[in-house]
């Protein structure tokens, strides 16, 4: 198989030695090749060749880690074929299957196993799968809620949350909201800081206008977007009507009236104004008979 030639950008990424480097590219664009080329550059440096076990190489999946390890082994073997007496490359080939090439989960697991005593973990710990982790989270949440329910009189904030978010005969809704909040938080770089920002956003003085709250601003924007969309569709309908005399005579006045109603609704930007405006009825269009 012919060797795939690197682009100038790929060569620059592989040969750069200025420090940390971020390579962002689409799937199938050659990121793995750049990574292998960059690694081989370090391993075959003529003045200061590195050892493979000095690197930590992280991939997204175990399959990708296995594939990458194979590609690195192939490249080292190819380099060694050109210089069979190179003791450094010989050592690298023996270290390929000892090098840290894995998913981040596997790497963390290996570190914790090596330092289980320091981390106060049992040496035979295992990593939970998604179903097991979900079951543990659900049980932990139920335990926390049970503790809070037991001292409900001393937890006014919790009682207020139950009154606001709970409904029906159980707290299923509350459990769902807690799970959803957790899923959002775990995607944040700093979950605790994100949650603190959320709490500050809701810590508003009494009497704060609804449009200055997060939820109020959200609904006002959604209302504005819907009205702008309706206005655009009515404008398009007007243009179509003007292209036909019968439609223009029969339908255009109603379209114009409906559009005026939309404009009046768009003029209201405060929460109270929108509530007072309500949702007026629109005229129904009847097409002219042939």
C-alpha positions as CSV (number, residue, x, y, z in Angstrom):
1,X,0.0,0.0,0.0
2,X,1.3,3.4,-1.0
3,X,2.3,5.7,1.9
4,X,-0.2,8.5,2.6
5,X,1.5,11.8,2.2
6,X,1.1,14.3,4.9
7,X,-0.2,17.8,4.1
8,X,1.9,20.9,5.0
9,X,-0.4,21.5,8.0
10,X,-0.1,17.9,9.2
11,X,3.7,18.0,8.9
12,X,3.7,21.3,10.9
13,X,1.7,19.7,13.6
14,X,3.9,16.5,13.7
15,X,7.2,18.5,13.7
16,X,6.2,21.3,16.1
17,X,8.2,21.2,19.4
18,X,7.1,24.6,20.8
19,X,5.1,23.1,23.7
20,X,1.5,22.1,24.0
21,X,-0.3,21.7,20.7
22,X,-4.0,21.4,19.9
23,X,-5.0,19.7,16.7
24,X,-8.7,20.1,15.8
25,X,-9.9,18.3,12.6
26,X,-12.9,16.4,11.3
27,X,-13.2,12.6,11.5
28,X,-11.1,10.8,9.0
29,X,-8.8,13.8,8.3
30,X,-5.6,12.2,9.5
31,X,-5.4,13.1,13.2
32,X,-4.1,9.6,14.1
33,X,-1.4,9.8,11.5
34,X,-0.3,13.2,12.8
35,X,-0.2,11.7,16.3
36,X,1.9,8.7,15.2
37,X,4.2,10.9,13.1
38,X,4.7,13.3,16.1
39,X,5.4,10.4,18.4
40,X,7.9,8.9,16.0
41,X,9.6,12.3,15.8
42,X,10.3,12.2,19.5
43,X,11.4,8.5,19.4
44,X,13.9,9.0,16.5
45,X,15.2,12.4,17.5
46,X,18.9,12.3,16.5
47,X,20.1,14.3,19.5
48,X,17.8,13.3,22.3
49,X,15.6,10.3,21.4
50,X,12.7,9.7,23.9
51,X,11.5,6.4,25.3
52,X,8.0,5.3,24.5
53,X,7.1,4.6,28.1
54,X,7.6,8.3,28.9
55,X,4.4,9.1,27.0
56,X,0.8,9.0,28.1
57,X,-1.4,8.5,25.0
58,X,-5.2,8.7,25.6
59,X,-7.9,7.7,23.1
60,X,-11.7,7.6,23.3
61,X,-12.3,3.9,23.0
62,X,-10.4,0.7,23.7
63,X,-10.6,-0.3,20.1
64,X,-8.9,3.0,19.1
65,X,-6.2,2.4,21.7
66,X,-5.6,-1.1,20.3
67,X,-5.5,0.2,16.7
68,X,-3.1,3.0,17.7
69,X,-0.8,0.7,19.5
70,X,-0.6,-1.5,16.4
71,X,0.2,1.5,14.2
72,X,3.0,2.6,16.5
73,X,4.4,-0.9,16.5
74,X,4.3,-1.0,12.7
75,X,6.1,2.4,12.4
76,X,8.8,1.4,14.9
77,X,9.3,-1.9,13.0
78,X,9.6,0.0,9.7
79,X,12.2,2.4,11.2
80,X,14.1,-0.5,12.7
81,X,14.2,-2.3,9.3
82,X,16.2,0.6,7.9
83,X,18.6,0.6,10.9
84,X,18.5,-3.0,12.3
85,X,21.3,-2.4,14.7
86,X,19.7,0.6,16.4
87,X,19.5,-0.5,20.1
88,X,17.2,2.4,21.0
89,X,14.6,1.4,18.4
90,X,14.9,-2.2,19.5
91,X,14.1,-1.2,23.1
92,X,11.1,0.9,21.8
93,X,9.7,-2.1,20.0
94,X,9.8,-4.2,23.2
95,X,8.0,-1.4,25.1
96,X,5.1,-0.9,22.7
97,X,2.9,-3.2,24.7
98,X,3.9,-1.8,28.0
99,X,3.3,1.8,27.0
100,X,0.4,3.8,28.4
101,X,-1.9,3.8,25.4
102,X,-5.5,3.6,26.7
103,X,-8.8,5.4,27.4
104,X,-8.8,7.9,30.2
105,X,-10.9,5.5,32.2
106,X,-8.4,2.7,31.9
107,X,-5.5,5.0,32.8
108,X,-7.3,6.3,35.9
109,X,-8.2,2.7,36.9
110,X,-4.5,1.7,36.5
111,X,-3.4,4.6,38.7
112,X,-5.9,3.9,41.4
113,X,-5.0,0.2,41.4
114,X,-1.3,1.1,41.8
115,X,-2.0,3.5,44.6
116,X,-5.1,1.9,46.1
117,X,-3.8,2.2,49.7
118,X,-3.0,5.9,49.3
119,X,-6.5,6.5,47.9
120,X,-8.0,4.5,50.7
121,X,-9.6,2.0,48.2
122,X,-9.9,-1.7,48.3
123,X,-7.4,-3.4,46.0
124,X,-10.1,-5.4,44.3
125,X,-12.3,-2.5,43.4
126,X,-14.1,-2.6,40.0
127,X,-15.5,0.0,37.7
128,X,-19.2,0.2,37.5
129,X,-20.9,0.1,34.1
130,X,-23.6,2.6,33.2
131,X,-26.5,0.6,34.6
132,X,-24.7,-0.1,37.9
133,X,-23.7,3.6,38.2
134,X,-27.3,4.7,37.5
135,X,-28.6,2.3,40.2
136,X,-26.1,3.6,42.7
137,X,-27.0,7.2,41.9
138,X,-30.7,6.5,42.3
139,X,-30.2,4.8,45.6
140,X,-28.0,7.6,46.9
141,X,-30.5,10.2,45.9
142,X,-33.3,8.2,47.6
143,X,-31.2,8.0,50.8
144,X,-30.5,11.8,50.7
145,X,-34.2,12.6,50.2
146,X,-35.2,10.2,53.1
147,X,-32.8,12.1,55.4
148,X,-34.3,15.4,54.3
149,X,-37.9,14.2,54.7
150,X,-37.1,13.0,58.2
151,X,-36.2,16.6,59.3
152,X,-38.6,18.5,57.0
153,X,-39.6,20.9,59.7
154,X,-36.0,22.0,60.0
155,X,-35.4,22.3,56.2
156,X,-37.6,25.2,55.0
157,X,-35.8,25.4,51.7
158,X,-36.3,21.7,51.0
159,X,-40.0,22.0,51.9
160,X,-40.4,24.9,49.5
161,X,-38.7,22.9,46.8
162,X,-41.1,20.0,47.4
163,X,-44.1,22.4,47.2
164,X,-42.8,23.9,44.0
165,X,-41.5,20.9,42.1
166,X,-43.3,17.9,43.6
167,X,-46.7,16.8,42.5
168,X,-48.9,13.7,42.8
169,X,-48.5,11.0,45.4
170,X,-44.7,10.5,45.1
171,X,-41.5,12.5,44.4
172,X,-40.9,10.9,41.0
173,X,-40.7,14.3,39.4
174,X,-38.1,15.5,41.9
175,X,-36.0,12.4,41.3
176,X,-36.2,13.0,37.5
177,X,-35.1,16.7,37.9
178,X,-32.2,15.8,40.2
179,X,-31.0,13.2,37.6
180,X,-31.3,15.6,34.7
181,X,-29.4,18.3,36.7
182,X,-26.6,15.8,37.5
183,X,-26.3,14.8,33.8
184,X,-25.9,18.5,32.9
185,X,-23.5,19.2,35.7
186,X,-21.2,16.3,34.8
187,X,-20.6,17.8,31.3
188,X,-19.3,21.1,32.8
189,X,-15.6,21.8,33.3
190,X,-16.3,23.0,36.8
191,X,-19.7,21.5,38.0
192,X,-19.6,23.2,41.4
193,X,-18.9,26.6,39.9
194,X,-21.6,26.2,37.3
195,X,-24.1,25.3,40.0
196,X,-23.0,28.3,42.1
197,X,-23.7,30.5,39.0
198,X,-27.1,29.0,38.7
199,X,-27.9,29.7,42.3
200,X,-26.8,33.3,42.0
201,X,-29.0,33.8,39.0
202,X,-32.0,32.8,41.0
203,X,-31.0,34.7,44.1
204,X,-33.0,37.8,43.1
205,X,-34.6,40.4,45.4
206,X,-38.3,40.1,46.0
207,X,-40.3,42.1,43.5
208,X,-37.8,41.6,40.6
209,X,-39.6,42.0,37.3
210,X,-40.3,38.6,35.6
211,X,-38.5,39.7,32.4
212,X,-35.2,40.1,34.5
213,X,-35.3,36.4,35.6
214,X,-33.8,33.6,33.6
215,X,-37.1,31.9,32.9
216,X,-38.8,35.1,32.2
217,X,-36.2,36.2,29.7
218,X,-36.3,32.7,28.1
219,X,-40.1,32.8,27.6
220,X,-40.1,36.4,26.3
221,X,-37.4,35.5,23.7
222,X,-39.3,32.4,22.7
223,X,-42.4,34.5,22.2
224,X,-40.5,37.1,20.2
225,X,-39.0,34.4,18.0
226,X,-42.5,32.8,17.3
227,X,-44.0,36.2,16.4
228,X,-41.1,37.1,14.1
229,X,-41.6,33.7,12.4
230,X,-45.3,34.4,12.0
231,X,-44.6,37.9,10.6
232,X,-42.2,36.5,8.0
233,X,-44.8,33.8,6.9
234,X,-47.6,36.5,6.7
235,X,-45.3,38.7,4.6
236,X,-44.6,35.8,2.2
237,X,-48.4,35.1,2.0
238,X,-49.0,38.8,1.2
239,X,-46.5,38.6,-1.7
240,X,-48.2,35.5,-3.1
241,X,-51.6,37.1,-2.9
242,X,-50.5,40.2,-4.8
243,X,-49.5,37.9,-7.7
244,X,-53.1,36.8,-8.2
245,X,-56.0,39.3,-8.5
246,X,-58.6,37.0,-7.0
247,X,-56.5,36.2,-4.0
248,X,-55.5,39.8,-3.5
249,X,-59.1,40.9,-3.4
250,X,-60.3,38.1,-1.1
251,X,-57.4,37.3,1.2
252,X,-55.0,40.2,1.3
253,X,-57.1,42.4,3.7
254,X,-57.3,39.6,6.2
255,X,-53.6,38.9,5.9
256,X,-52.8,42.5,6.5
257,X,-55.1,42.6,9.5
258,X,-53.5,39.5,11.0
259,X,-50.0,41.0,10.4
260,X,-51.0,44.2,12.2
261,X,-52.1,42.0,15.2
262,X,-48.7,40.3,15.1
263,X,-46.9,43.7,15.1
264,X,-49.0,44.9,18.0
265,X,-48.0,41.8,20.0
266,X,-44.4,42.3,19.1
267,X,-44.5,45.8,20.4
268,X,-45.1,44.4,23.9
269,X,-41.7,43.6,25.5
270,X,-42.5,43.5,29.2
271,X,-43.9,40.5,31.1
272,X,-47.0,42.4,32.3
273,X,-47.6,43.8,28.8
274,X,-47.4,40.4,27.2
275,X,-49.8,39.0,29.8
276,X,-52.3,41.8,29.3
277,X,-52.0,41.4,25.5
278,X,-52.8,37.7,25.8
279,X,-53.3,35.8,22.6
280,X,-55.8,37.5,20.3
281,X,-57.7,35.5,17.8
282,X,-56.8,35.7,14.2
283,X,-59.2,35.8,11.3
284,X,-59.7,32.6,9.3
285,X,-58.9,32.7,5.6
286,X,-61.4,31.4,3.1
287,X,-60.1,30.8,-0.4
288,X,-62.1,32.3,-3.3
289,X,-64.2,29.8,-5.3
290,X,-63.2,29.1,-8.9
